[in-house]
Amino acid sequence: MRIIIIGAGEVGFHLAQIFSKENHQVVIIEPDSEKIKRAEAALDILAIEGSGSSVGTLVEAGIKTAELVIAVSAIDEVNIIACMLADKFGVARKIARVRNPEYTNPDAVLTPQQLGINLMINPELETAQEIVWLIRHAAATDVIEFANGAIQLVGLRLDSKAKILSKKLRDISDTIPDLTFRTVAISRNNNTIIPSGEDYFHKGDQIFVVSKTDSVPELLDICGKTDVRMEKIMILGGGKVGRLVAKELEQDKSLDIRLIESNRWKSQFVADQLKRTLVIQGDGTDVDLLASEGLIDMDAFVAVTDDEESNLITSLLAKHLGVRRTITMVKQANYIPLMSSIGLDAAVDKRIITANAIARFIHRGEVVSVATFRGIDAEAIELVAQERSRIVKKPLKDLKFPKGAIIGAVMRNGNVFVPVGDSLIEPKDKVVVFALPKAVANVENMFE
């Protein structure tokens, strides 16, 4: 599939990296020559210097044969025009990253459909929704839903309280015969492991488990986690993400929400926008201010300023003062694997969140959704088995399932189960697979 990506910033680069690994024909259009050089040096793609709103540049990129255009430049209007032009050229799917609420509001004068756009992504809104999700699921580092919410993929960090430490995966399966969850990946020392039954759990591992949603409490229990309700929440940063997080949390009237913003004008603006949030104007890195505003009594601390270093430092301070849950917005992927080692709980990266939102929309064959993760080199894929798919021909133990991939759970007629070697996949089954990038194409082939 020919994919044209407008913009070689962090999101565009990350998407190009994903799609090039999956052997798609990827073309990036970017006006900045330095970003072009970076993309050409690091990725197996074609990079063209120019504007995504130029017909000539789009034609040079192969717009006439493209099946997908993803416009993620820094300028909303360029993204919108690029998708409008792609629509005129007959491109089937057009995705635009748009930050201006005048375009994304439900009551906007022009709808995405009228602009020829299939999906309009607001990175700040997507990030805020993930942060709220992490606040409501306090024990997890990651939570992603599949099969319309019947299946969850949960990321957990193992500490000394975990009951499964130093045990083989196979032994755990034997002791819990009605197991409705499966460990599909372990992140250890910055390496991603697709585990077998002979692998052990170690303290400090970040594990990714596919589970029936109803079984998540049991999963948390054996991992030594309790999903405690967060009632007192402090937010650092009154930008778009901070405002959206507070606005969403305000729907629960039992929550105590406080937001700190250093800019006087912005703090007044935020106070006018929010109804039930206490807005405090002051320096969020000031220990005395944080203490006087009750940081030590907070259940969760969310750092979402534009200054990544301030987010990290204040999150560390909050953790030091005993705050149970920290959520930190970062920009550099290199920081993400270090979060647990420095004592922080969860990180959010707008780049990866935006890429996931786009990937969920792109149906490749009978792929329902795709998600990537912070700090590990793997994807979770939800697929639907077909009448003639190779996956339905034999019991799983007799299939040559791609190396570097594992089936986590299956949903059939509304029921979720964890398949074993004798299990047969049937047509129309929804199957959640966890796979390293090199195995994704082979997994998809088995479901075609």
Residue pairs with C-beta under 8 A, 6 or more apart in sequence:
1 24
1 25
1 67
1 68
1 364
2 24
2 25
2 27
2 62
2 65
2 66
2 67
2 68
3 19
3 24
3 25
3 26
3 27
3 66
3 67
3 68
3 69
3 70
4 27
4 28
4 29
4 58
4 61
4 62
4 63
4 66
4 68
4 69
4 70
4 86
5 12
5 15
5 16
5 26
5 27
5 28
5 29
5 69
5 70
5 71
5 72
6 12
6 29
6 30
6 52
6 69
6 70
6 71
6 72
6 73
6 78
6 79
6 82
7 28
7 29
7 30
7 52
7 71
7 72
7 73
7 74
7 79
7 97
8 16
8 28
8 30
8 32
8 35
8 36
8 38
8 39
8 47
9 35
9 72
9 73
9 74
10 331
10 351
11 72
11 97
11 123
11 350
11 351
11 354
11 355
12 28
12 30
12 70
12 72
12 73
13 35
13 38
13 39
13 42
13 43
14 351
14 352
14 355
15 70
15 72
15 355
15 358
16 26
16 28
16 39
16 43
16 45
17 42
17 43
18 355
18 359
18 372
18 379
18 437
19 26
20 26
20 43
20 44
20 45
21 437
21 438
21 440
22 437
22 440
22 441
23 441
25 46
25 62
26 43
26 45
26 46
27 45
27 46
27 47
27 48
27 61
27 62
27 66
28 36
28 39
28 45
28 46
28 47
28 48
29 48
29 50
29 51
29 52
29 57
29 58
29 61
30 36
30 39
30 47
30 48
30 49
30 50
30 73
31 49
31 50
31 51
33 49
36 47
36 48
36 49
39 45
39 47
40 47
46 61
48 57
48 60
48 61
50 56
50 57
50 60
51 57
51 78
52 58
52 71
52 73
52 78
52 79
52 81
52 82
53 77
53 78
53 81
53 82
53 85
55 85
58 82
58 85
58 86
58 89
63 69
63 85
63 86
63 89
63 91
64 89
64 90
66 86
66 89
66 91
67 91
67 92
67 93
68 91
68 92
68 93
68 94
68 95
68 362
69 82
69 83
69 86
69 91
69 93
69 94
69 95
70 95
70 358
71 78
71 79
71 80
71 82
71 83
71 94
71 95
71 96
71 97
72 79
72 96
72 97
72 121
72 354
73 79
73 82
73 97
76 96
76 97
76 98
76 99
76 100
76 103
79 96
79 97
79 98
80 96
80 98
80 103
80 115
80 117
82 96
83 94
83 95
83 96
83 115
83 116
83 117
84 115
84 116
84 117
86 94
86 116
87 94
87 116
87 117
88 116
93 118
93 119
93 361
93 362
94 116
94 117
94 118
94 119
95 117
95 118
95 119
95 120
95 121
95 358
95 361
96 112
96 115
96 117
96 119
96 120
96 121
97 121
97 122
97 123
97 354
98 104
98 120
98 121
98 122
99 122
99 123
99 124
99 240
101 122
102 108
103 110
103 112
103 120
104 120
104 122
104 125
112 118
112 119
112 120
118 361
119 358
119 361
121 354
121 357
121 358
123 350
123 353
123 354
124 239
124 240
124 241
124 244
124 350
125 244
126 350
126 353
126 354
126 357
127 241
127 244
127 304
127 329
127 348
127 350
127 353
128 240
128 241
128 244
128 245
128 248
129 244
129 248
130 348
130 353
131 241
131 245
131 302
131 304
131 327
131 329
131 348
132 245
132 248
132 249
133 143
134 140
134 141
134 143
134 327
134 346
134 348
135 230
135 233
135 249
135 300
135 302
135 325
135 327
136 230
137 143
137 154
137 227
138 227
138 228
138 229
138 230
138 299
138 300
138 324
138 325
139 156
139 220
139 223
139 225
139 226
139 227
139 228
140 154
140 155
140 156
140 225
140 227
140 346
141 155
141 156
141 157
141 206
141 345
141 346
142 153
142 154
142 155
142 208
142 346
142 373
142 374
143 152
143 153
143 154
143 155
144 152
144 153
144 371
144 380
145 151
145 152
145 213
146 152
146 153
146 210
146 368
146 369
146 380
146 382
146 409
146 430
146 432
147 382
147 411
147 416
147 430
147 432
149 213
150 212
150 213
150 411
150 414
150 416
151 210
151 211
151 212
151 213
151 408
151 409
151 411
151 416
151 430
151 432
152 210
152 211
152 213
152 216
153 184
153 208
153 209
153 210
153 211
153 371
153 380
153 408
153 432
153 434
154 208
154 209
154 211
154 216
154 219
155 206
155 207
155 208
155 209
155 373
156 206
156 207
156 208
156 209
156 219
156 220
156 223
156 225
157 204
157 205
157 206
157 340
157 345
158 164
158 165
158 201
158 202
158 203
158 204
158 205
158 206
158 207
158 223
158 224
159 203
159 204
159 224
160 203
160 224
161 224
161 225
162 201
162 203
162 222
162 223
162 224
163 221
163 222
163 223
163 224
164 172
164 201
164 222
164 223
165 201
165 202
165 203
166 200
166 201
166 202
167 200
167 201
168 197
168 198
168 199
168 200
169 183
169 195
169 196
169 197
169 198
169 199
169 200
169 201
170 197
170 198
172 179
172 222
173 179
173 197
176 222
179 418
180 211
180 212
180 214
180 215
180 218
180 409
180 416
180 417
180 418
181 209
181 210
181 211
181 212
181 215
181 216
181 218
181 219
181 409
181 418
182 209
182 210
182 211
182 406
182 407
182 408
182 409
182 418
183 195
183 201
183 207
183 208
183 209
184 194
184 195
184 208
184 209
184 210
184 380
184 406
184 408
184 434
185 192
185 193
185 194
185 195
185 207
185 208
185 376
185 378
185 406
185 434
186 192
186 193
186 195
186 199
186 201
186 205
186 206
186 207
186 208
187 193
187 205
187 206
187 207
187 208
187 337
187 375
187 376
188 202
188 204
188 205
188 206
190 337
190 375
192 376
192 377
192 378
192 436
193 199
194 378
194 404
194 405
194 406
194 434
194 435
194 436
195 406
201 207
204 340
206 340
206 375
206 376
207 223
208 373
208 376
208 378
208 380
208 434
209 219
209 408
210 380
210 408
210 409
210 418
210 432
210 434
211 219
211 409
212 409
212 416
212 417
213 416
216 227
217 227
220 226
220 227
228 299
228 324
229 299
230 255
230 299
230 300
230 324
230 325
231 254
231 255
231 256
231 299
232 255
232 256
232 294
232 297
232 298
232 299
232 300
233 249
233 255
233 256
233 257
233 258
233 298
233 299
233 300
233 301
233 302
234 258
234 259
234 260
234 290
234 293
234 294
234 295
234 298
234 300
234 301
234 302
234 318
234 323
235 242
235 245
235 246
235 257
235 258
235 259
235 260
235 277
235 302
235 304
236 242
236 259
236 260
236 284
236 301
236 302
236 303
236 304
236 305
236 310
236 311
236 314
237 259
237 260
237 261
237 284
237 303
237 304
237 305
237 306
237 311
237 329
238 259
238 260
238 261
238 263
238 266
238 267
238 269
238 270
238 279
239 266
239 304
239 305
239 306
241 304
241 329
241 350
242 259
242 261
242 270
242 302
242 304
242 305
243 270
243 273
243 274
245 302
245 304
246 257
246 259
246 270
246 274
246 277
247 273
247 274
249 255
249 257
249 277
250 257
250 274
250 275
250 276
250 277
253 276
257 276
257 277
257 278
258 277
258 278
258 279
258 280
258 293
258 294
258 298
259 270
259 274
259 277
259 278
259 279
259 280
260 280
260 281
260 282
260 284
260 289
260 290
260 293
261 267
261 270
261 279
261 280
261 281
261 284
262 281
262 282
262 283
262 284
263 281
264 281
267 279
267 280
267 281
268 281
270 277
270 279
271 279
280 289
280 293
282 289
282 293
283 289
284 290
284 303
284 305
284 310
284 314
285 310
285 313
285 314
287 317
290 314
290 317
290 318
290 321
291 321
295 301
295 317
295 318
295 321
295 323
296 321
296 322
296 323
298 318
298 323
299 323
299 324
299 325
300 323
300 324
300 325
300 326
300 327
301 314
301 315
301 318
301 319
301 323
301 325
301 326
301 327
302 326
302 327
303 310
303 311
303 312
303 314
303 315
303 318
303 326
303 327
303 328
303 329
304 311
304 329
304 348
305 311
305 329
308 329
308 330
308 331
308 332
308 335
311 328
311 329
311 330
312 328
312 330
312 335
312 344
315 326
315 327
315 328
315 344
316 342
316 343
316 344
318 326
319 326
319 343
319 344
319 345
325 345
325 346
326 344
326 345
326 346
327 345
327 346
327 347
327 348
328 339
328 344
328 346
328 347
328 348
329 347
329 348
329 349
329 350
330 336
330 347
330 348
330 349
331 349
331 350
331 351
333 349
333 351
333 352
333 374
333 375
335 347
336 347
336 349
336 374
336 375
337 375
339 345
339 346
339 347
339 375
347 374
347 375
348 374
349 374
352 372
352 373
352 374
355 372
356 370
356 371
356 372
359 369
359 370
359 371
359 372
360 369
360 370
360 371
362 370
364 444
365 444
365 447
365 448
366 383
366 384
366 385
366 386
366 447
366 448
367 381
367 382
367 383
367 444
367 447
368 382
368 383
368 384
368 430
369 381
369 382
370 379
370 380
370 381
370 382
371 379
371 380
372 378
372 379
373 380
377 436
377 437
378 434
378 435
378 436
378 437
379 434
379 435
379 437
379 440
380 408
380 432
380 433
380 434
381 432
381 433
381 434
381 435
381 440
381 443
381 444
382 430
382 431
382 432
382 433
383 430
383 431
383 433
383 443
383 444
383 447
384 428
384 429
384 430
384 431
384 447
385 391
385 392
385 425
385 426
385 427
385 428
385 429
385 431
385 447
386 392
386 427
386 447
386 448
387 427
389 425
389 427
389 446
389 447
389 448
390 399
390 445
390 446
390 447
390 448
391 399
391 425
391 431
391 446
391 447
392 424
392 425
392 426
392 427
393 399
394 424
395 421
395 422
395 423
395 424
396 407
396 419
396 420
396 421
396 422
396 423
396 424
396 425
397 421
397 422
399 446
401 407
401 446
402 435
402 439
402 442
402 443
402 446
403 439
404 435
404 436
404 438
404 439
405 433
405 434
405 435
405 436
405 439
405 440
405 442
405 443
406 433
406 434
406 435
407 419
407 431
407 432
407 433
408 418
408 432
408 433
408 434
409 416
409 417
409 418
409 419
409 431
409 432
410 416
410 417
410 418
410 419
410 423
410 425
410 429
410 430
410 431
410 432
411 429
411 430
411 431
412 426
412 428
412 429
412 430
417 423
419 425
425 431
431 447
433 443
435 443
